[in-house]
Amino acid sequence: MFPQIQAQFSSQQFSDPESLARLELLWQHAEHLEVRGARGLQLHWVRIAATEVGPTARVLLVPGRIEAVHKYAEVLLDLTQAGYEVWAPDHRGQGLSARECDNRHIGYVADFTEYAYDLQQLIALMESDSALPTVAL
């Protein structure tokens, strides 16, 4: 039911211009979208279609607490090459999502349950989009 994933890069390719161009092309095809999270905070997320014919499954890639989506570019490429459609948020206070305080270098969150609410908003959006089988990573 789920496509097999094969790594697209070796450790030597991370500085190779051709490999870097493939990653840049991935970002050019990404949809950068926004959704309202808890207390109306604007949240950034990306949606990247599978590079082949059409997606056979979907991955919700949830970065860690102090990580932004762009950190996972190689993983996103692997997933899309395998036939997955990928959805990935920048948590509140991270990446391109809004902050709860004026200092952009602080990833402060007033209440941890707001992360869960934010993720529920994105999952609801995913479910309304299509009925693809979905796995979270």
The first five atom37 places (N, CA, C, CB, O) and aatype in JSON, in Angstrom:
{
  "aatype": [12, 13, 14, 5, 9, 5, 0, 5, 13, 15, 15, 5, 5, 13, 15, 3, 14, 6, 15, 10, 0, 1, 10, 6, 10, 10, 17, 5, 8, 0, 6, 8, 10, 6, 19, 1, 7, 0, 1, 7, 10, 5, 10, 8, 17, 19, 1, 9, 0, 0, 16, 6, 19, 7, 14, 16, 0, 1, 19, 10, 10, 19, 14, 7, 1, 9, 6, 0, 19, 8, 11, 18, 0, 6, 19, 10, 10, 3, 10, 16, 5, 0, 7, 18, 6, 19, 17, 0, 14, 3, 8, 1, 7, 5, 7, 10, 15, 0, 1, 6, 4, 3, 2, 1, 8, 9, 7, 18, 19, 0, 3, 13, 16, 6, 18, 0, 18, 3, 10, 5, 5, 10, 9, 0, 10, 12, 6, 15, 3, 15, 0, 10, 14, 16, 19, 0, 10],
  "atom_mask": [
    [1, 1, 1, 1, 1],
    [1, 1, 1, 1, 1],
    [1, 1, 1, 1, 1],
    [1, 1, 1, 1, 1],
    [1, 1, 1, 1, 1],
    [1, 1, 1, 1, 1],
    [1, 1, 1, 1, 1],
    [1, 1, 1, 1, 1],
    [1, 1, 1, 1, 1],
    [1, 1, 1, 1, 1],
    [1, 1, 1, 1, 1],
    [1, 1, 1, 1, 1],
    [1, 1, 1, 1, 1],
    [1, 1, 1, 1, 1],
    [1, 1, 1, 1, 1],
    [1, 1, 1, 1, 1],
    [1, 1, 1, 1, 1],
    [1, 1, 1, 1, 1],
    [1, 1, 1, 1, 1],
    [1, 1, 1, 1, 1],
    [1, 1, 1, 1, 1],
    [1, 1, 1, 1, 1],
    [1, 1, 1, 1, 1],
    [1, 1, 1, 1, 1],
    [1, 1, 1, 1, 1],
    [1, 1, 1, 1, 1],
    [1, 1, 1, 1, 1],
    [1, 1, 1, 1, 1],
    [1, 1, 1, 1, 1],
    [1, 1, 1, 1, 1],
    [1, 1, 1, 1, 1],
    [1, 1, 1, 1, 1],
    [1, 1, 1, 1, 1],
    [1, 1, 1, 1, 1],
    [1, 1, 1, 1, 1],
    [1, 1, 1, 1, 1],
    [1, 1, 1, 0, 1],
    [1, 1, 1, 1, 1],
    [1, 1, 1, 1, 1],
    [1, 1, 1, 0, 1],
    [1, 1, 1, 1, 1],
    [1, 1, 1, 1, 1],
    [1, 1, 1, 1, 1],
    [1, 1, 1, 1, 1],
    [1, 1, 1, 1, 1],
    [1, 1, 1, 1, 1],
    [1, 1, 1, 1, 1],
    [1, 1, 1, 1, 1],
    [1, 1, 1, 1, 1],
    [1, 1, 1, 1, 1],
    [1, 1, 1, 1, 1],
    [1, 1, 1, 1, 1],
    [1, 1, 1, 1, 1],
    [1, 1, 1, 0, 1],
    [1, 1, 1, 1, 1],
    [1, 1, 1, 1, 1],
    [1, 1, 1, 1, 1],
    [1, 1, 1, 1, 1],
    [1, 1, 1, 1, 1],
    [1, 1, 1, 1, 1],
    [1, 1, 1, 1, 1],
    [1, 1, 1, 1, 1],
    [1, 1, 1, 1, 1],
    [1, 1, 1, 0, 1],
    [1, 1, 1, 1, 1],
    [1, 1, 1, 1, 1],
    [1, 1, 1, 1, 1],
    [1, 1, 1, 1, 1],
    [1, 1, 1, 1, 1],
    [1, 1, 1, 1, 1],
    [1, 1, 1, 1, 1],
    [1, 1, 1, 1, 1],
    [1, 1, 1, 1, 1],
    [1, 1, 1, 1, 1],
    [1, 1, 1, 1, 1],
    [1, 1, 1, 1, 1],
    [1, 1, 1, 1, 1],
    [1, 1, 1, 1, 1],
    [1, 1, 1, 1, 1],
    [1, 1, 1, 1, 1],
    [1, 1, 1, 1, 1],
    [1, 1, 1, 1, 1],
    [1, 1, 1, 0, 1],
    [1, 1, 1, 1, 1],
    [1, 1, 1, 1, 1],
    [1, 1, 1, 1, 1],
    [1, 1, 1, 1, 1],
    [1, 1, 1, 1, 1],
    [1, 1, 1, 1, 1],
    [1, 1, 1, 1, 1],
    [1, 1, 1, 1, 1],
    [1, 1, 1, 1, 1],
    [1, 1, 1, 0, 1],
    [1, 1, 1, 1, 1],
    [1, 1, 1, 0, 1],
    [1, 1, 1, 1, 1],
    [1, 1, 1, 1, 1],
    [1, 1, 1, 1, 1],
    [1, 1, 1, 1, 1],
    [1, 1, 1, 1, 1],
    [1, 1, 1, 1, 1],
    [1, 1, 1, 1, 1],
    [1, 1, 1, 1, 1],
    [1, 1, 1, 1, 1],
    [1, 1, 1, 1, 1],
    [1, 1, 1, 1, 1],
    [1, 1, 1, 0, 1],
    [1, 1, 1, 1, 1],
    [1, 1, 1, 1, 1],
    [1, 1, 1, 1, 1],
    [1, 1, 1, 1, 1],
    [1, 1, 1, 1, 1],
    [1, 1, 1, 1, 1],
    [1, 1, 1, 1, 1],
    [1, 1, 1, 1, 1],
    [1, 1, 1, 1, 1],
    [1, 1, 1, 1, 1],
    [1, 1, 1, 1, 1],
    [1, 1, 1, 1, 1],
    [1, 1, 1, 1, 1],
    [1, 1, 1, 1, 1],
    [1, 1, 1, 1, 1],
    [1, 1, 1, 1, 1],
    [1, 1, 1, 1, 1],
    [1, 1, 1, 1, 1],
    [1, 1, 1, 1, 1],
    [1, 1, 1, 1, 1],
    [1, 1, 1, 1, 1],
    [1, 1, 1, 1, 1],
    [1, 1, 1, 1, 1],
    [1, 1, 1, 1, 1],
    [1, 1, 1, 1, 1],
    [1, 1, 1, 1, 1],
    [1, 1, 1, 1, 1],
    [1, 1, 1, 1, 1],
    [1, 1, 1, 1, 1],
    [1, 1, 1, 1, 1]
  ],
  "atom_positions": [
    [[0.81, -1.18, 0.0], [0.0, 0.0, 0.0], [0.86, 1.26, 0.0], [-0.93, -0.01, 1.19], [0.52, 2.22, -0.68]],
    [[1.96, 1.28, 0.74], [2.81, 2.45, 0.78], [4.04, 2.24, -0.1], [3.23, 2.77, 2.23], [4.61, 1.15, -0.09]],
    [[4.46, 3.26, -0.86], [5.63, 3.14, -1.73], [6.92, 2.94, -0.94], [5.75, 4.38, -2.6], [7.04, 3.37, 0.21]],
    [[7.88, 2.29, -1.57], [9.2, 2.1, -0.98], [10.02, 3.38, -1.15], [9.93, 0.89, -1.63], [9.96, 4.03, -2.2]],
    [[10.77, 3.73, -0.13], [11.59, 4.94, -0.17], [13.04, 4.55, -0.4], [11.45, 5.77, 1.14], [13.56, 3.64, 0.25]],
    [[13.7, 5.24, -1.34], [15.11, 5.03, -1.58], [15.83, 6.36, -1.43], [15.36, 4.41, -2.99], [15.37, 7.38, -1.95]],
    [[16.95, 6.35, -0.73], [17.72, 7.58, -0.52], [18.19, 8.13, -1.86], [18.92, 7.32, 0.41], [18.65, 7.38, -2.72]],
    [[18.09, 9.44, -2.01], [18.49, 10.11, -3.25], [19.92, 10.65, -3.18], [17.53, 11.24, -3.56], [20.51, 10.98, -4.2]],
    [[20.47, 10.75, -1.97], [21.77, 11.38, -1.8], [22.71, 10.51, -0.97], [21.61, 12.74, -1.14], [22.3, 9.83, -0.03]],
    [[23.97, 10.54, -1.35], [25.01, 9.99, -0.5], [25.65, 11.18, 0.22], [26.09, 9.16, -1.35], [25.39, 12.33, -0.13]],
    [[26.46, 10.91, 1.21], [27.08, 12.01, 1.96], [27.98, 12.86, 1.06], [27.89, 11.47, 3.15], [28.16, 14.05, 1.33]],
    [[28.54, 12.29, 0.0], [29.4, 13.05, -0.9], [28.61, 14.02, -1.77], [30.19, 12.09, -1.79], [29.17, 15.01, -2.24]],
    [[27.32, 13.77, -1.99], [26.53, 14.6, -2.89], [26.01, 15.88, -2.26], [25.39, 13.81, -3.42], [25.49, 16.74, -2.97]],
    [[26.12, 16.03, -0.95], [25.54, 17.19, -0.31], [26.17, 18.51, -0.75], [25.66, 17.06, 1.18], [25.55, 19.56, -0.61]],
    [[27.39, 18.46, -1.28], [28.01, 19.69, -1.77], [28.12, 19.7, -3.3], [29.39, 19.87, -1.16], [28.71, 20.61, -3.87]],
    [[27.56, 18.71, -3.95], [27.59, 18.6, -5.41], [26.58, 19.57, -6.03], [27.29, 17.14, -5.86], [25.41, 19.55, -5.63]],
    [[26.98, 20.42, -6.99], [26.07, 21.4, -7.59], [24.81, 20.78, -8.22], [26.81, 22.19, -8.63], [23.73, 21.37, -8.13]],
    [[24.94, 19.62, -8.84], [23.77, 18.98, -9.46], [22.76, 18.54, -8.39], [24.21, 17.77, -10.3], [21.55, 18.68, -8.57]],
    [[23.27, 18.0, -7.31], [22.38, 17.58, -6.21], [21.7, 18.78, -5.58], [23.18, 16.8, -5.15], [20.51, 18.73, -5.26]],
    [[22.44, 19.86, -5.38], [21.86, 21.06, -4.81], [20.79, 21.65, -5.74], [22.95, 22.1, -4.54], [19.8, 22.2, -5.27]],
    [[21.0, 21.52, -7.05], [20.0, 21.99, -8.01], [18.71, 21.18, -7.9], [20.55, 21.91, -9.45], [17.62, 21.73, -8.06]],
    [[18.82, 19.88, -7.63], [17.63, 19.04, -7.43], [16.84, 19.48, -6.21], [18.02, 17.56, -7.3], [15.61, 19.5, -6.23]],
    [[17.55, 19.84, -5.15], [16.87, 20.34, -3.95], [16.2, 21.68, -4.21], [17.88, 20.47, -2.79], [15.09, 21.93, -3.73]],
    [[16.87, 22.54, -4.96], [16.28, 23.84, -5.3], [15.02, 23.65, -6.13], [17.29, 24.71, -6.07], [14.03, 24.36, -5.93]],
    [[15.04, 22.71, -7.06], [13.87, 22.42, -7.88], [12.71, 21.91, -7.03], [14.22, 21.39, -8.96], [11.55, 22.24, -7.28]],
    [[13.03, 21.11, -6.02], [12.0, 20.63, -5.09], [11.28, 21.81, -4.44], [12.62, 19.73, -4.0], [10.05, 21.82, -4.39]],
    [[12.04, 22.8, -3.94], [11.42, 23.96, -3.28], [10.63, 24.8, -4.25], [12.49, 24.82, -2.63], [9.65, 25.44, -3.86]],
    [[11.02, 24.82, -5.53], [10.26, 25.58, -6.53], [8.89, 24.95, -6.76], [11.04, 25.65, -7.84], [7.95, 25.65, -7.11]],
    [[8.78, 23.63, -6.57], [7.5, 22.94, -6.77], [6.67, 22.85, -5.5], [7.75, 21.55, -7.31], [5.53, 22.38, -5.53]],
    [[7.22, 23.29, -4.4], [6.49, 23.23, -3.13], [5.45, 24.35, -3.07], [7.46, 23.33, -1.92], [5.71, 25.48, -3.49]],
    [[4.28, 24.01, -2.55], [3.28, 25.03, -2.27], [3.55, 25.52, -0.85], [1.8, 24.48, -2.42], [3.55, 24.73, 0.09]],
    [[3.76, 26.8, -0.7], [3.95, 27.39, 0.63], [2.62, 28.01, 1.01], [5.12, 28.45, 0.65], [2.18, 28.99, 0.4]],
    [[1.98, 27.45, 2.03], [0.63, 27.85, 2.4], [0.56, 28.26, 3.86], [-0.36, 26.72, 2.13], [1.5, 28.05, 4.63]],
    [[-0.56, 28.85, 4.23], [-0.74, 29.26, 5.61], [-2.09, 28.79, 6.12], [-0.62, 30.78, 5.75], [-3.06, 28.68, 5.36]],
    [[-2.15, 28.54, 7.41], [-3.38, 28.16, 8.09], [-3.38, 28.89, 9.43], [-3.49, 26.59, 8.28], [-2.32, 29.2, 9.97]],
    [[-4.55, 29.17, 9.95], [-4.66, 29.82, 11.26], [-4.61, 28.75, 12.35], [-5.97, 30.65, 11.37], [-5.36, 27.77, 12.31]],
    [[-3.74, 28.96, 13.3], [-3.63, 28.04, 14.43], [-4.37, 28.57, 15.63], [0.0, 0.0, 0.0], [-5.24, 29.43, 15.51]],
    [[-4.02, 28.05, 16.79], [-4.62, 28.49, 18.05], [-4.44, 29.99, 18.22], [-3.99, 27.74, 19.25], [-3.39, 30.54, 17.9]],
    [[-5.48, 30.64, 18.72], [-5.5, 32.09, 18.95], [-5.25, 32.88, 17.67], [-4.47, 32.47, 19.99], [-4.82, 34.03, 17.72]],
    [[-5.52, 32.25, 16.51], [-5.42, 32.96, 15.23], [-4.02, 33.16, 14.71], [0.0, 0.0, 0.0], [-3.83, 33.91, 13.75]],
    [[-3.02, 32.52, 15.31], [-1.64, 32.69, 14.87], [-1.45, 32.1, 13.47], [-0.67, 32.03, 15.87], [-1.89, 30.98, 13.2]],
    [[-0.79, 32.85, 12.59], [-0.56, 32.42, 11.21], [0.56, 31.37, 11.18], [-0.19, 33.63, 10.31], [1.67, 31.62, 11.63]],
    [[0.25, 30.19, 10.63], [1.22, 29.09, 10.57], [1.56, 28.77, 9.13], [0.67, 27.85, 11.29], [0.69, 28.69, 8.27]],
    [[2.84, 28.58, 8.88], [3.33, 28.22, 7.55], [3.44, 26.7, 7.44], [4.71, 28.89, 7.27], [3.8, 26.02, 8.4]],
    [[3.12, 26.19, 6.26], [3.33, 24.78, 5.99], [3.55, 24.61, 4.5], [2.13, 23.92, 6.48], [3.2, 25.48, 3.7]],
    [[4.15, 23.49, 4.14], [4.38, 23.21, 2.72], [3.63, 21.95, 2.32], [5.88, 23.07, 2.43], [3.39, 21.05, 3.13]],
    [[3.29, 21.92, 1.07], [2.69, 20.74, 0.45], [3.47, 20.51, -0.83], [1.13, 20.93, 0.16], [3.59, 21.39, -1.68]],
    [[4.01, 19.3, -0.95], [4.81, 18.97, -2.13], [4.22, 17.72, -2.76], [6.32, 18.77, -1.75], [4.09, 16.68, -2.12]],
    [[3.87, 17.83, -4.02], [3.29, 16.7, -4.74], [4.38, 15.69, -5.09], [2.57, 17.18, -6.02], [5.56, 16.02, -5.19]],
    [[3.96, 14.45, -5.26], [4.88, 13.41, -5.7], [5.4, 13.78, -7.09], [4.19, 12.0, -5.73], [4.67, 14.37, -7.88]],
    [[6.65, 13.45, -7.38], [7.24, 13.84, -8.65], [6.83, 12.94, -9.8], [8.75, 13.85, -8.53], [6.94, 13.33, -10.96]],
    [[6.35, 11.77, -9.5], [5.91, 10.85, -10.56], [4.45, 11.15, -10.91], [6.07, 9.37, -10.11], [3.95, 12.23, -10.59]],
    [[3.79, 10.21, -11.56], [2.44, 10.4, -12.1], [1.49, 11.03, -11.1], [1.88, 9.08, -12.54], [0.98, 12.12, -11.35]],
    [[1.25, 10.41, -10.02], [0.35, 10.93, -9.0], [0.66, 10.26, -7.69], [0.0, 0.0, 0.0], [1.2, 9.16, -7.68]],
    [[0.33, 10.9, -6.59], [0.66, 10.3, -5.29], [-0.19, 9.06, -5.02], [0.45, 11.32, -4.17], [-1.37, 9.0, -5.37]],
    [[0.44, 8.07, -4.42], [-0.28, 6.87, -4.01], [-0.53, 6.88, -2.51], [0.49, 5.61, -4.42], [-1.33, 6.09, -2.0]],
    [[0.15, 7.76, -1.82], [-0.01, 7.9, -0.37], [0.52, 9.28, 0.03], [0.75, 6.76, 0.41], [1.09, 10.01, -0.78]],
    [[0.3, 9.59, 1.28], [0.69, 10.91, 1.77], [1.45, 10.76, 3.09], [-0.56, 11.82, 1.96], [1.19, 9.85, 3.87]],
    [[2.41, 11.67, 3.3], [3.17, 11.71, 4.55], [2.94, 13.07, 5.2], [4.69, 11.45, 4.3], [3.06, 14.11, 4.55]],
    [[2.62, 13.05, 6.47], [2.62, 14.26, 7.28], [3.94, 14.25, 8.02], [1.37, 14.34, 8.27], [4.13, 13.48, 8.96]],
    [[4.87, 15.11, 7.6], [6.18, 15.21, 8.23], [6.1, 16.29, 9.3], [7.3, 15.52, 7.19], [5.89, 17.47, 8.98]],
    [[6.27, 15.91, 10.55], [6.17, 16.85, 11.66], [7.57, 17.08, 12.23], [5.18, 16.33, 12.77], [8.11, 16.21, 12.92]],
    [[8.16, 18.26, 11.95], [9.49, 18.55, 12.47], [9.51, 18.61, 14.0], [10.0, 19.85, 11.9], [8.47, 18.69, 14.64]],
    [[10.7, 18.57, 14.55], [10.86, 18.68, 15.99], [10.6, 20.08, 16.49], [0.0, 0.0, 0.0], [10.32, 20.99, 15.71]],
    [[10.67, 20.26, 17.77], [10.32, 21.51, 18.44], [11.09, 22.73, 17.93], [10.55, 21.37, 19.91], [10.49, 23.79, 17.78]],
    [[12.37, 22.61, 17.67], [13.14, 23.78, 17.23], [13.64, 23.62, 15.8], [14.32, 24.0, 18.17], [14.72, 24.09, 15.45]],
    [[12.85, 22.95, 14.97], [13.26, 22.7, 13.59], [12.25, 23.26, 12.62], [13.44, 21.2, 13.35], [11.05, 23.3, 12.9]],
    [[12.74, 23.71, 11.48], [11.89, 24.21, 10.42], [11.85, 23.19, 9.28], [12.39, 25.6, 9.9], [12.73, 22.34, 9.17]],
    [[10.83, 23.28, 8.46], [10.62, 22.33, 7.37], [11.83, 22.26, 6.43], [9.38, 22.7, 6.58], [12.21, 21.17, 5.99]],
    [[12.43, 23.4, 6.12], [13.52, 23.4, 5.14], [14.7, 22.54, 5.57], [13.99, 24.82, 4.9], [15.52, 22.14, 4.74]],
    [[14.81, 22.24, 6.85], [15.88, 21.38, 7.35], [15.75, 19.96, 6.79], [15.88, 21.35, 8.88], [16.73, 19.21, 6.75]],
    [[14.56, 19.6, 6.36], [14.26, 18.24, 5.9], [14.2, 18.12, 4.38], [12.96, 17.78, 6.49], [13.55, 17.21, 3.86]],
    [[14.86, 19.01, 3.67], [14.78, 19.03, 2.21], [15.15, 17.68, 1.59], [15.7, 20.11, 1.66], [14.46, 17.21, 0.67]],
    [[16.2, 17.05, 2.07], [16.62, 15.77, 1.5], [15.56, 14.68, 1.73], [17.96, 15.33, 2.09], [15.3, 13.87, 0.85]],
    [[14.97, 14.69, 2.92], [13.92, 13.72, 3.24], [12.69, 13.97, 2.37], [13.54, 13.79, 4.75], [12.08, 13.03, 1.87]],
    [[12.34, 15.24, 2.18], [11.21, 15.58, 1.33], [11.43, 15.1, -0.09], [10.97, 17.09, 1.34], [10.5, 14.59, -0.73]],
    [[12.65, 15.25, -0.58], [12.97, 14.78, -1.93], [12.84, 13.26, -2.0], [14.39, 15.21, -2.33], [12.25, 12.74, -2.95]],
    [[13.37, 12.55, -1.02], [13.25, 11.09, -1.0], [11.78, 10.66, -1.02], [13.94, 10.51, 0.25], [11.41, 9.76, -1.77]],
    [[10.96, 11.3, -0.22], [9.55, 10.94, -0.12], [8.8, 11.22, -1.42], [8.89, 11.69, 1.02], [8.02, 10.39, -1.87]],
    [[9.04, 12.38, -2.02], [8.33, 12.71, -3.26], [8.79, 11.82, -4.41], [8.53, 14.18, -3.62], [7.99, 11.45, -5.26]],
    [[10.07, 11.49, -4.44], [10.58, 10.58, -5.48], [9.97, 9.19, -5.35], [12.1, 10.49, -5.39], [9.84, 8.47, -6.34]],
    [[9.61, 8.81, -4.13], [9.02, 7.49, -3.89], [7.52, 7.47, -4.2], [9.25, 7.06, -2.44], [6.9, 6.41, -4.17]],
    [[6.93, 8.63, -4.49], [5.52, 8.67, -4.83], [4.61, 9.21, -3.75], [0.0, 0.0, 0.0], [3.38, 9.12, -3.87]],
    [[5.18, 9.77, -2.7], [4.37, 10.35, -1.63], [4.1, 11.82, -1.9], [5.07, 10.19, -0.28], [4.94, 12.54, -2.43]],
    [[2.91, 12.26, -1.52], [2.63, 13.68, -1.39], [3.01, 14.01, 0.05], [1.09, 14.03, -1.72], [2.68, 13.26, 0.97]],
    [[3.7, 15.13, 0.25], [4.19, 15.46, 1.59], [3.58, 16.77, 2.08], [5.73, 15.55, 1.6], [3.54, 17.76, 1.35]],
    [[3.11, 16.76, 3.32], [2.63, 17.95, 4.0], [3.51, 18.12, 5.23], [1.09, 17.84, 4.39], [3.77, 17.15, 5.94]],
    [[3.98, 19.34, 5.47], [4.86, 19.57, 6.62], [4.69, 20.99, 7.15], [6.32, 19.32, 6.24], [4.78, 21.95, 6.39]],
    [[4.44, 21.13, 8.45], [4.26, 22.46, 9.04], [5.56, 22.99, 9.67], [3.16, 22.42, 10.09], [6.44, 22.23, 10.06]],
    [[5.63, 24.3, 9.74], [6.58, 24.95, 10.64], [5.76, 25.24, 11.9], [7.24, 26.28, 10.01], [4.77, 25.97, 11.83]],
    [[6.16, 24.69, 13.02], [5.42, 24.95, 14.26], [5.41, 26.44, 14.58], [6.04, 24.16, 15.43], [6.27, 27.18, 14.1]],
    [[4.46, 26.87, 15.38], [4.42, 28.26, 15.83], [5.77, 28.6, 16.47], [3.25, 28.5, 16.85], [6.31, 27.83, 17.25]],
    [[6.29, 29.75, 16.11], [7.58, 30.18, 16.65], [8.77, 29.57, 15.94], [0.0, 0.0, 0.0], [9.91, 29.77, 16.36]],
    [[8.54, 28.82, 14.87], [9.63, 28.17, 14.14], [9.51, 28.51, 12.65], [9.6, 26.62, 14.36], [8.43, 28.82, 12.15]],
    [[10.64, 28.44, 11.94], [10.63, 28.62, 10.49], [9.91, 29.88, 10.06], [0.0, 0.0, 0.0], [10.2, 30.97, 10.55]],
    [[8.97, 29.73, 9.12], [8.25, 30.87, 8.57], [6.91, 31.12, 9.27], [8.01, 30.67, 7.1], [6.15, 31.99, 8.84]],
    [[6.62, 30.38, 10.33], [5.38, 30.61, 11.09], [5.55, 31.82, 12.0], [5.0, 29.36, 11.92], [6.67, 32.21, 12.34]],
    [[4.41, 32.41, 12.38], [4.42, 33.58, 13.25], [4.93, 33.24, 14.64], [3.02, 34.19, 13.34], [4.88, 32.09, 15.08]],
    [[5.41, 34.25, 15.31], [5.91, 34.12, 16.69], [4.88, 34.69, 17.66], [7.28, 34.85, 16.86], [4.04, 35.5, 17.29]],
    [[4.98, 34.26, 18.9], [4.11, 34.8, 19.95], [4.75, 35.99, 20.65], [3.77, 33.73, 20.95], [4.11, 36.62, 21.49]],
    [[5.99, 36.28, 20.32], [6.66, 37.45, 20.9], [7.39, 38.19, 19.77], [7.66, 37.02, 22.03], [7.55, 37.65, 18.67]],
    [[7.83, 39.39, 20.04], [8.43, 40.23, 19.01], [9.79, 39.74, 18.53], [8.56, 41.62, 19.51], [10.16, 40.01, 17.39]],
    [[10.54, 39.06, 19.35], [11.87, 38.59, 19.01], [11.77, 37.32, 18.15], [12.71, 38.32, 20.28], [11.37, 36.27, 18.66]],
    [[12.13, 37.39, 16.87], [12.03, 36.25, 15.95], [13.0, 35.12, 16.3], [12.3, 36.72, 14.53], [12.88, 34.02, 15.76]],
    [[13.94, 35.38, 17.19], [14.91, 34.35, 17.57], [14.43, 33.5, 18.75], [16.24, 35.0, 17.92], [15.1, 32.56, 19.17]],
    [[13.27, 33.84, 19.26], [12.72, 33.1, 20.39], [11.52, 32.28, 19.91], [12.3, 34.06, 21.55], [10.58, 32.83, 19.33]],
    [[11.56, 30.98, 20.15], [10.46, 30.11, 19.74], [9.49, 29.87, 20.87], [0.0, 0.0, 0.0], [9.07, 28.73, 21.09]],
    [[9.13, 30.9, 21.57], [8.26, 30.8, 22.75], [6.86, 30.31, 22.37], [8.17, 32.15, 23.45], [6.32, 30.68, 21.32]],
    [[6.27, 29.48, 23.24], [4.87, 29.09, 23.12], [4.26, 29.16, 24.52], [4.72, 27.65, 22.49], [4.83, 28.63, 25.47]],
    [[3.1, 29.81, 24.63], [2.47, 30.02, 25.93], [1.91, 28.73, 26.51], [1.35, 31.05, 25.82], [1.97, 28.52, 27.72]],
    [[1.38, 27.87, 25.66], [0.71, 26.66, 26.13], [0.99, 25.53, 25.14], [-0.82, 26.89, 26.3], [0.65, 25.63, 23.96]],
    [[1.61, 24.47, 25.61], [2.01, 23.38, 24.73], [0.82, 22.75, 24.0], [2.73, 22.32, 25.52], [0.99, 22.24, 22.89]],
    [[-0.37, 22.78, 24.58], [-1.54, 22.19, 23.92], [-1.86, 22.92, 22.62], [-2.75, 22.22, 24.85], [-2.57, 22.37, 21.77]],
    [[-1.36, 24.14, 22.46], [-1.6, 24.86, 21.21], [-0.89, 24.19, 20.04], [-1.14, 26.32, 21.34], [-1.37, 24.28, 18.91]],
    [[0.24, 23.52, 20.28], [0.88, 22.73, 19.22], [-0.08, 21.66, 18.71], [2.19, 22.08, 19.74], [-0.21, 21.45, 17.5]],
    [[-0.75, 20.98, 19.63], [-1.69, 19.92, 19.25], [-2.86, 20.51, 18.46], [-2.22, 19.19, 20.5], [-3.27, 19.93, 17.45]],
    [[-3.38, 21.64, 18.91], [-4.48, 22.28, 18.18], [-4.03, 22.68, 16.78], [-4.99, 23.52, 18.96], [-4.75, 22.45, 15.81]],
    [[-2.84, 23.27, 16.67], [-2.31, 23.67, 15.36], [-2.22, 22.47, 14.42], [-0.92, 24.32, 15.52], [-2.6, 22.55, 13.26]],
    [[-1.71, 21.36, 14.93], [-1.57, 20.15, 14.12], [-2.94, 19.61, 13.72], [-0.77, 19.08, 14.89], [-3.11, 19.11, 12.61]],
    [[-3.91, 19.69, 14.61], [-5.28, 19.27, 14.27], [-5.83, 20.1, 13.11], [-6.2, 19.39, 15.49], [-6.54, 19.57, 12.26]],
    [[-5.53, 21.39, 13.08], [-5.98, 22.25, 11.99], [-5.41, 21.77, 10.66], [-5.56, 23.71, 12.24], [-6.13, 21.7, 9.65]],
    [[-4.13, 21.43, 10.65], [-3.49, 20.96, 9.43], [-4.04, 19.6, 9.02], [-1.97, 20.88, 9.62], [-4.28, 19.37, 7.83]],
    [[-4.23, 18.71, 9.96], [-4.77, 17.37, 9.64], [-6.18, 17.5, 9.06], [-4.79, 16.47, 10.9], [-6.51, 16.8, 8.11]],
    [[-7.0, 18.38, 9.61], [-8.34, 18.6, 9.07], [-8.27, 19.09, 7.63], [-9.11, 19.61, 9.94], [-9.07, 18.68, 6.79]],
    [[-7.32, 19.96, 7.35], [-7.13, 20.46, 6.0], [-6.7, 19.34, 5.06], [-6.1, 21.59, 5.99], [-7.19, 19.24, 3.94]],
    [[-5.8, 18.5, 5.53], [-5.34, 17.35, 4.73], [-6.5, 16.42, 4.41], [-4.24, 16.58, 5.46], [-6.67, 16.01, 3.27]],
    [[-7.28, 16.1, 5.42], [-8.38, 15.16, 5.24], [-9.44, 15.7, 4.3], [-9.01, 14.82, 6.58], [-10.09, 14.93, 3.59]],
    [[-9.63, 17.01, 4.27], [-10.62, 17.59, 3.36], [-10.1, 17.62, 1.93], [-11.0, 18.99, 3.82], [-10.89, 17.76, 1.0]],
    [[-8.78, 17.51, 1.75], [-8.18, 17.6, 0.43], [-8.32, 16.32, -0.37], [-6.73, 17.95, 0.56], [-8.67, 16.37, -1.55]],
    [[-8.06, 15.17, 0.23], [-8.16, 13.89, -0.48], [-8.2, 12.75, 0.51], [-6.99, 13.71, -1.46], [-7.98, 12.93, 1.71]],
    [[-8.47, 11.58, -0.01], [-8.59, 10.4, 0.86], [-7.38, 9.49, 0.71], [-9.87, 9.62, 0.54], [-7.5, 8.27, 0.86]],
    [[-6.23, 10.04, 0.43], [-5.03, 9.22, 0.31], [-4.7, 8.56, 1.64], [-3.83, 10.07, -0.18], [-4.92, 9.15, 2.7]],
    [[-4.17, 7.32, 1.61], [-3.68, 6.75, 2.85], [-2.55, 7.64, 3.37], [-3.19, 5.29, 2.65], [-1.72, 8.12, 2.6]],
    [[-2.51, 7.85, 4.68], [-1.58, 8.82, 5.26], [-0.8, 8.2, 6.4], [-2.33, 10.06, 5.76], [-1.32, 7.42, 7.2]],
    [[0.47, 8.55, 6.46], [1.33, 8.14, 7.56], [2.01, 9.39, 8.09], [2.37, 7.06, 7.1], [2.34, 10.29, 7.32]],
    [[2.23, 9.44, 9.4], [2.92, 10.58, 10.01], [4.36, 10.19, 10.3], [2.2, 11.03, 11.3], [4.65, 9.06, 10.67]],
    [[5.24, 11.14, 10.14], [6.67, 10.92, 10.38], [7.17, 12.07, 11.22], [7.47, 10.81, 9.04], [8.36, 12.12, 11.55]]
  ]
}
